[in-house]
């Protein structure tokens, strides 16, 4: 109500006070980061109790939306776990969906207010929480956080809210920095992340430092890679890398060779394109531990993006038995790059690699339908579009003798 009212009583006028014809309908929104390091069965009810402090007398929540997800995930990537997982948590608070369900169904359900314990229960990223608030406001839903002060000016309320959201995002950045630092040291110590590649298994490192058992039980033991008990796996991995590196074969051709000799190159199910290409690209086969090859939080469910090599974290030395040398691994990546761009076959990639090792460059000067003219160093060479292995070796030998 305005502080500067009329000189007489006008409260009997029909438009004296704005009246929202909708009945107040309030929904709870909450979040717990993990089911392992937190206890949703107690955390969610606690959040409900704190949010309930902003209910008016006689009001109750008409719906409850909560997730067991990281606050760093956008809404569309939350709540994707099966309902069986949520049922097994034995949370006494009913669940009508997650954050994305709230955003999608708020208008349909006639919700007028959304209450949460605090803003980071919506998201730790400020952009995400602002997007959710804006989307709900567009359909007439007010978002209320129980830890915010009541009364005062709108600017003061906004200042308190934005400060809280900034704190949440800074806390998120600190967590990411600390987590990354821990993962870097984990890699530097030679300990493995994720599943063991095909030619390896993981074994617990008895010499690794262990934290004392905490409130959530013992920490996961640190593991290193060790050769698989079946030595044929090492041979298979070594051979498929050689087929790419020395013969420039594509995945389909490599699969055909490996599949033709199942006794020599065993596989649990079958050789696939992703398995072959993944092994060729995996620097762990060179004996190093490597972390941060992929960015898993890309905003797309089930999609991870390859990070640039300069962002990878390597152990300082070889920490497990290598299948190939790091030099052989690098050469295979150069061949793969040539195959992917489709600009040249694996044979030409081998010539380019040999020339580079001799300090020479390979430049295409002219091209016909069947041949290409190249300058290699100071020498001009005419090569067919499909270069036979015999000619490849001859060109490489000629380069070596010219030096």
Phi and psi in degrees as a GROMACS rama.xvg file:
@    title "Ramachandran Plot"
@    xaxis  label "Phi"
@    yaxis  label "Psi"
@TYPE xy
-65.3525  143.66  UNK-2
-74.7283  -16.2238  UNK-3
-115.208  80.6458  UNK-4
-82.0179  177.295  UNK-5
-72.4352  163.026  UNK-6
-73.0747  -17.0872  UNK-7
-129.695  168.396  UNK-8
-74.2138  117.338  UNK-9
-116.775  16.5804  UNK-10
-68.5732  -12.5884  UNK-11
-86.4634  -4.01121  UNK-12
-71.4786  143.186  UNK-13
-58.9493  -34.3916  UNK-14
-103.297  24.509  UNK-15
-64.0312  -36.6642  UNK-16
-135.148  136.422  UNK-17
-67.4047  134.017  UNK-18
-127.221  120.458  UNK-19
-80.8129  116.879  UNK-20
-69.7134  -15.0764  UNK-21
-76.9754  139.702  UNK-22
-72.3062  138.534  UNK-23
-62.1828  126.548  UNK-24
-131.744  118.327  UNK-25
-113.054  136.556  UNK-26
-120.154  143.761  UNK-27
-94.0306  141.249  UNK-28
-129.403  133.958  UNK-29
-148.606  175.278  UNK-30
-161.13  142.481  UNK-31
-125.063  136.802  UNK-32
-64.9371  -49.6  UNK-33
-141.892  157.974  UNK-34
-88.772  -13.3508  UNK-35
-92.7303  -43.8433  UNK-36
-96.5718  1.46211  UNK-37
-138.235  168.745  UNK-38
-117.538  94.4695  UNK-39
-56.702  -31.7268  UNK-40
-62.4093  -23.2158  UNK-41
-109.823  -31.628  UNK-42
-67.9425  -45.0705  UNK-43
-63.9993  -48.5244  UNK-44
-59.3136  -35.1591  UNK-45
-63.8883  -41.9438  UNK-46
-63.5277  -39.0062  UNK-47
-61.5201  -43.0317  UNK-48
-62.6172  -42.6747  UNK-49
-68.9896  -40.8926  UNK-50
-66.4465  -30.0907  UNK-51
-65.1618  -18.1565  UNK-52
-62.0703  -20.0289  UNK-53
-96.1855  5.22077  UNK-54
-77.0943  149.757  UNK-55
-84.2306  161.111  UNK-56
-53.9626  131.545  UNK-57
86.9172  -7.18036  UNK-58
-87.9322  151.526  UNK-59
-138.498  166.054  UNK-60
-76.1099  132.626  UNK-61
-89.8814  -14.7048  UNK-62
-155.998  153.008  UNK-63
-129.297  123.391  UNK-64
-121.685  119.787  UNK-65
-151.284  154.063  UNK-66
-127.36  156.844  UNK-67
-112.575  83.9244  UNK-68
-150.002  159.321  UNK-69
-66.7733  138.688  UNK-70
-69.8568  -3.56373  UNK-71
-88.0536  -10.2865  UNK-72
-83.9016  142.784  UNK-73
-70.1571  160.633  UNK-74
-56.0431  -38.0989  UNK-75
-68.5796  -13.6372  UNK-76
-101.433  5.0809  UNK-77
-99.0382  161.768  UNK-78
67.7665  19.5728  UNK-79
-88.6278  -8.55232  UNK-80
-72.117  153.161  UNK-81
-65.6559  153.925  UNK-82
-62.2637  -29.5584  UNK-83
-57.131  -36.5747  UNK-84
-64.2918  -44.0597  UNK-85
-66.9034  -38.616  UNK-86
-62.3103  -37.0356  UNK-87
-69.3457  -17.0505  UNK-88
-75.0801  -16.0551  UNK-89
57.8293  40.1335  UNK-90
-79.8659  124.074  UNK-91
-68.5727  -19.338  UNK-92
-76.7518  127.983  UNK-93
-63.457  157.649  UNK-94
-128.899  117.31  UNK-95
-96.5935  5.78192  UNK-96
139.532  -173.061  UNK-97
-106.571  -166.086  UNK-98
-60.9557  -43.4321  UNK-99
-64.2174  -35.9883  UNK-100
-63.6752  -38.5713  UNK-101
-61.5322  -47.9294  UNK-102
-61.2566  -40.8209  UNK-103
-72.8619  -32.8676  UNK-104
-112.544  -0.264126  UNK-105
-57.3882  -47.276  UNK-106
-66.7953  -42.7195  UNK-107
-61.192  -37.7354  UNK-108
-82.6698  -4.65256  UNK-109
72.2883  26.3247  UNK-110
-72.335  134.827  UNK-111
-108.095  -26.5075  UNK-112
-140.255  141.862  UNK-113
-119.399  125.95  UNK-114
-116.167  136.257  UNK-115
-136.801  159.928  UNK-116
-60.6264  -47.459  UNK-117
-160.303  172.129  UNK-118
-66.3921  -32.206  UNK-119
-73.3137  -5.56963  UNK-120
-75.5481  -20.9377  UNK-121
-81.8694  -52.3276  UNK-122
-166.811  152.718  UNK-123
-88.4544  -20.4291  UNK-124
-86.5823  126.117  UNK-125
-61.6294  -39.4045  UNK-126
-60.7152  -40.0753  UNK-127
-65.2828  -46.8132  UNK-128
-65.5699  -37.6134  UNK-129
-65.8831  -39.5879  UNK-130
-63.7763  -43.071  UNK-131
-63.7938  -46.5032  UNK-132
-59.7045  -44.5848  UNK-133
-64.8317  -42.2185  UNK-134
-62.9703  -39.548  UNK-135
-72.2303  -38.5504  UNK-136
-61.9978  -33.0652  UNK-137
-64.8618  -24.8048  UNK-138
-105.449  19.2574  UNK-139
79.2459  27.4599  UNK-140
-108.754  125.311  UNK-141
-92.1649  134.364  UNK-142
-100.369  128.762  UNK-143
-126.057  132.237  UNK-144
-109.469  129.656  UNK-145
-65.7989  -25.2369  UNK-146
-85.9251  2.65789  UNK-147
-88.5153  147.063  UNK-148
-70.0479  152.252  UNK-149
-101.894  159.431  UNK-150
78.8289  -174.649  UNK-151
80.038  -167.319  UNK-152
-87.4255  160.473  UNK-153
-64.5829  -37.4391  UNK-154
-64.3851  -37.781  UNK-155
-66.5754  -39.6196  UNK-156
-63.8818  -42.6025  UNK-157
-64.1132  -40.1469  UNK-158
-60.4607  -43.7845  UNK-159
-64.7547  -41.0045  UNK-160
-67.8095  -48.0607  UNK-161
-66.3927  -35.2174  UNK-162
-62.4201  -41.5237  UNK-163
-64.4126  -39.2901  UNK-164
-70.97  -35.8461  UNK-165
-63.477  -43.402  UNK-166
-59.6342  -40.6437  UNK-167
-64.1436  -40.688  UNK-168
-70.9146  -37.7409  UNK-169
-64.0459  -41.452  UNK-170
-61.4692  -39.6715  UNK-171
-59.722  -45.0904  UNK-172
-63.2236  -40.3511  UNK-173
-63.1729  -44.2597  UNK-174
-59.98  -43.0917  UNK-175
-64.2233  -41.5187  UNK-176
-63.831  -44.3264  UNK-177
-66.9064  -40.6695  UNK-178
-63.8325  -44.5504  UNK-179
-63.1215  -40.8746  UNK-180
-60.4091  -40.9382  UNK-181
-66.0031  -39.4934  UNK-182
-67.2825  -36.154  UNK-183
-62.2909  -46.658  UNK-184
-66.4751  -33.9435  UNK-185
-60.4876  -43.9439  UNK-186
-68.5215  -44.3308  UNK-187
-59.1671  -31.4829  UNK-188
-77.6951  -4.70832  UNK-189
88.3278  11.6721  UNK-190
-90.9504  147.183  UNK-191
-86.3094  145.037  UNK-192
-105.433  137.551  UNK-193
74.8544  -161.887  UNK-194
-75.9807  152.739  UNK-195
-73.6068  135.336  UNK-196
-61.1033  162.694  UNK-197
-44.095  -46.7788  UNK-198
-83.8115  7.01969  UNK-199
-126.768  167.382  UNK-200
-129.716  166.177  UNK-201
-103.087  140.802  UNK-202
-130.377  143.021  UNK-203
-67.1535  132.341  UNK-204
-86.4237  108.648  UNK-205
-69.6223  -16.8704  UNK-206
-93.9124  -1.00434  UNK-207
-74.5341  144.608  UNK-208
-67.2851  141.491  UNK-209
-123.733  136.319  UNK-210
-74.5308  151.703  UNK-211
-67.835  155.62  UNK-212
-61.5016  128.448  UNK-213
-103.308  -162.302  UNK-214
-68.2995  -22.0699  UNK-215
-105.749  20.0037  UNK-216
94.3536  -173.054  UNK-217
-72.2989  148.398  UNK-218
-74.0922  158.348  UNK-219
-66.5503  136.165  UNK-220
-68.517  149.092  UNK-221
-80.8362  138.551  UNK-222
-125.892  148.853  UNK-223
-117.912  162.252  UNK-224
-84.727  142.969  UNK-225
-138.333  152.864  UNK-226
-56.883  142.777  UNK-227
-62.2796  146.499  UNK-228
-58.0385  -26.4738  UNK-229
-89.8534  105.713  UNK-230
-64.2168  -16.3005  UNK-231
-64.9279  -24.3468  UNK-232
-66.1509  -39.0965  UNK-233
-61.6257  -43.682  UNK-234
-63.8308  -40.6781  UNK-235
-65.1963  -44.6491  UNK-236
-64.5651  -40.2414  UNK-237
-64.1773  -39.9439  UNK-238
-70.3232  -42.181  UNK-239
-67.1461  -32.5889  UNK-240
-67.6807  -38.4034  UNK-241
-66.7011  -39.9635  UNK-242
-60.9049  -36.2256  UNK-243
-74.7349  -45.4643  UNK-244
-70.7109  -45.0453  UNK-245
-96.419  -29.1238  UNK-246
-111.514  -6.37907  UNK-247
62.0603  32.7939  UNK-248
-79.9742  146.197  UNK-249
-79.2249  168.228  UNK-250
-58.7958  -41.0239  UNK-251
-60.7061  -40.0711  UNK-252
-69.606  -39.0182  UNK-253
-64.8384  -41.8211  UNK-254
-61.1184  -41.7563  UNK-255
-61.1005  -40.2792  UNK-256
-68.0822  -45.0847  UNK-257
-67.5178  -39.605  UNK-258
-67.6386  -29.7521  UNK-259
-67.5854  -19.643  UNK-260
-129.241  70.6161  UNK-261
-62.2855  -28.3277  UNK-262
-72.3892  -29.1898  UNK-263
-87.7256  -34.1612  UNK-264
-124.432  79.4622  UNK-265
-71.9985  150.213  UNK-266
-148.684  142.565  UNK-267
-61.737  -46.4121  UNK-268
-115.802  -80.5565  UNK-269
-156.913  156.361  UNK-270
-74.1094  133.245  UNK-271
-125.247  164.134  UNK-272
-58.6927  -46.9086  UNK-273
-64.0573  -38.0081  UNK-274
-66.6982  -46.6358  UNK-275
-64.4969  -49.7485  UNK-276
-65.191  -36.0542  UNK-277
-64.5571  -40.081  UNK-278
-68.3743  -42.1258  UNK-279
-61.9342  -36.2788  UNK-280
-84.256  -10.1838  UNK-281
-84.1844  112.081  UNK-282
-70.1946  -10.9859  UNK-283
-63.5245  -23.8784  UNK-284
-66.955  -15.2674  UNK-285
-90.0011  5.71638  UNK-286
95.0523  -1.9809  UNK-287
-99.445  151.832  UNK-288
-89.1475  134.687  UNK-289
-135.712  132.451  UNK-290
-126.537  157.105  UNK-291
73.6031  29.9988  UNK-292
-72.1273  -28.2853  UNK-293
-126.309  145.746  UNK-294
-98.112  107.205  UNK-295
-83.0135  -27.8656  UNK-296
-90.9939  82.6219  UNK-297
-108.224  -3.44783  UNK-298
88.2423  -3.67091  UNK-299
-120.197  123.951  UNK-300
-60.1642  131.14  UNK-301
74.5111  9.60659  UNK-302
-119.48  130.754  UNK-303
-125.892  139.79  UNK-304
-102.448  138.464  UNK-305
-70.2088  129.701  UNK-306
-82.0163  153.185  UNK-307
-58.5545  150.348  UNK-308
-59.9477  -31.1348  UNK-309
-70.1389  -7.41765  UNK-310
-99.5772  -3.65605  UNK-311
-72.2358  151.03  UNK-312
-110.879  120.434  UNK-313
-110.563  147.215  UNK-314
-68.2927  152.958  UNK-315
-71.0739  -18.7252  UNK-316
-150.444  173.589  UNK-317
-65.6777  128.363  UNK-318
-119.838  -6.30926  UNK-319
-149.019  166.262  UNK-320
-62.0218  123.644  UNK-321
-81.9976  150.408  UNK-322
-85.2255  -41.1368  UNK-323
-135.736  168.699  UNK-324
-81.4083  161.118  UNK-325
-66.5395  -29.563  UNK-326
-66.5207  -40.283  UNK-327
-66.5029  -37.5781  UNK-328
-62.4499  -44.4394  UNK-329
-61.1108  -43.8628  UNK-330
-61.4573  -39.1515  UNK-331
-62.7623  -34.8839  UNK-332
-68.5745  -35.4831  UNK-333
-65.9604  -41.556  UNK-334
-63.8911  -43.9984  UNK-335
-59.9815  -42.8807  UNK-336
-60.4622  -41.181  UNK-337
-64.5534  -38.0762  UNK-338
-68.2058  -36.822  UNK-339
-70.8312  -39.3891  UNK-340
-74.4748  -17.6478  UNK-341
70.9906  10.2067  UNK-342
-82.5339  -21.242  UNK-343
-156.83  153.189  UNK-344
-84.4262  176.933  UNK-345
-63.0302  -27.8568  UNK-346
-63.6159  -45.5966  UNK-347
-67.127  -33.6957  UNK-348
-60.8934  -38.0051  UNK-349
-65.3806  -40.4741  UNK-350
-64.2992  -44.0219  UNK-351
-61.481  -42.4292  UNK-352
-64.4797  -43.9299  UNK-353
-63.363  -39.9522  UNK-354
-64.1827  -41.9019  UNK-355
-62.3879  -38.2285  UNK-356
-66.4517  -23.8641  UNK-357
-95.0454  4.02925  UNK-358
78.4217  20.3958  UNK-359
-107.242  161.102  UNK-360
-117.77  150.519  UNK-361
-113.419  118.055  UNK-362
-124.558  128.912  UNK-363
-78.5196  123.922  UNK-364
-99.5325  -39.8029  UNK-365
-155.081  160.717  UNK-366
-150.047  139.917  UNK-367
-118.815  -172.866  UNK-368
-67.8569  -24.0174  UNK-369
-118.226  -21.1046  UNK-370
-136.877  159.063  UNK-371
-131.383  138.433  UNK-372
-96.0675  123.833  UNK-373
-117.36  150.887  UNK-374
-109.102  119.986  UNK-375
-114.903  105.826  UNK-376
65.519  -120.205  UNK-377
-102.024  6.10503  UNK-378
-111.117  141.589  UNK-379
-100.914  132.34  UNK-380
-131.561  136.053  UNK-381
-104.941  122.532  UNK-382
-126.169  145.406  UNK-383
-69.0036  159.244  UNK-384
-59.5378  -44.4904  UNK-385
-100.384  107.531  UNK-386
-90.2414  117.815  UNK-387
-64.2711  152.139  UNK-388
-57.4051  -37.0409  UNK-389
-61.8649  -41.6839  UNK-390
-69.8396  -37.7307  UNK-391
-56.1453  -49.8182  UNK-392
-64.9739  -35.4279  UNK-393
-65.4018  -43.0984  UNK-394
-63.1161  -42.6077  UNK-395
-64.3236  -42.8764  UNK-396
-63.7888  -40.0378  UNK-397
-63.8426  -37.9575  UNK-398
-63.2046  -41.8483  UNK-399
-65.2406  -40.7164  UNK-400
-72.1264  -30.4072  UNK-401
-67.2025  -29.6208  UNK-402
